[in-house]
Amino acid sequence: QVQLVESGGGLVQPGGSLRLSCAASGFMITTYAMSWYRQAPGLERELVATITSVGFITNYADSMKGRFTISRDNAKNAVYLQMNSLKPEDTAVYYCNARRYLSNYWGQGTQVTVSS
């Protein structure tokens, strides 16, 4: 059974950091582009960051550049999102995504709340 399970979310103060993890099972992420998305209440889901399967090329939404870092460990079948300098507007449910051709898998999401 294909699964993506996110973890690492929680409550953090503005300016703080969190590291999200996404563990894949039922398939190997080696040939998949891996991404993090987020969705805040009342808003559409938006792309946060992507890391390719070849060359580990990364791409970020403009508002996350310089603050967030996506990485992957194919040996552990996992992808990560290091989030620094967090802002209240980063509050959202963060989702892990694996995509390859017609295959498109999603995790259940992990809540990140940035508040003092």
N, C-alpha and C positions, 0 to 999 in steps of 0.2 A: 504494500500500500504506500503510495506516494504521500509524503508529509514534509512540510516545512514548519518548524516550531521556533517561534521567536521567544527570546527571553532578555532580561536586563533592563526592562522599563521600570519606571517608578516616579517618585516625586523628588524633584531637585530644585534648588534655589537658582535664581537667575545668576548667570556667570559660572555655574557648575558644569560638571561633565557626567556623561553616561556612556557606557559601551553596550550596545545591543549585539546579541548573537542570534544567528539563525542556523539551526541544525537540520540538515536534510536527511531523509531516510526513504528507502524504497527506490532510489535512483542515485546516480552519481552526478554531482554538479559539474564535473570536469568539462563537459562540452556545452554547458549552459551559461548564458549571460545572466548574471545575478544582480538584482537591484533591490533597493529599499524605496518604498513609497510611504506617504503619510496622508492621513485624512483627519482634518480638524472638524469639529461639529459644525454642520451647516455648509461645509465646503466640499468641493470635489477632491477625490484622491489625486495627489500630485507626486511626481517623481522627485525623489531626493537625490539618489546617486545610483550609478551603474558601474559594474566592473565586467569587462569582457572575458570570454573564456580563453582567447588567444592573446597573449601579450599583456594580459591584466591591465588593459587600458581603462582608466577611470573617467567618469564624467559626472558633474554635479550641477544641480540647480544653482542659479546665481546667488540666491540668498544663503546657501550652505557653503559656498566656496570659501576655503580658508578656515572653516570651523569644523566641518565634518570630514571624516576619512573613511572610505569604504575599503575593505580588504577581504581576501578569501584565502582559505586553507583547503585545497582540494584533498589533501591527505586526511583531514578531519571531516571532510564533506560539510564545511561550514563557511558562512560569510558573516562579516562583522561590520558594525557601524560605530566608529568612535565619534562622539559628539561633544565638542568643547564650546565654551562661551555660550551656553544655552540661554535663550531668551523666552519670555512668556509666549511669544508667537510661535515657538517651536512645539507648543503643546498640541498633541495629536496622538492618534493611534498609528503606530509604525508597522508596516507590513513588509515582509520578505517576499520576493518574487524570483522565480526561475523561468527562463524563457529560452526555447530553442525551436526554430521552425514553427510548427503548429502546436507544440507543447508549451503550456503556460500554467505554472503552478503558483498558488498563493498560500501563505501562512494565515493564521488566525489573528495575528496582530498582537502588539504589546503597547500598553498605554504609557505615554511619556507626559508628565505634567511638570511644567516649569512655573513655580510660584514661590513667593516669599511668605 
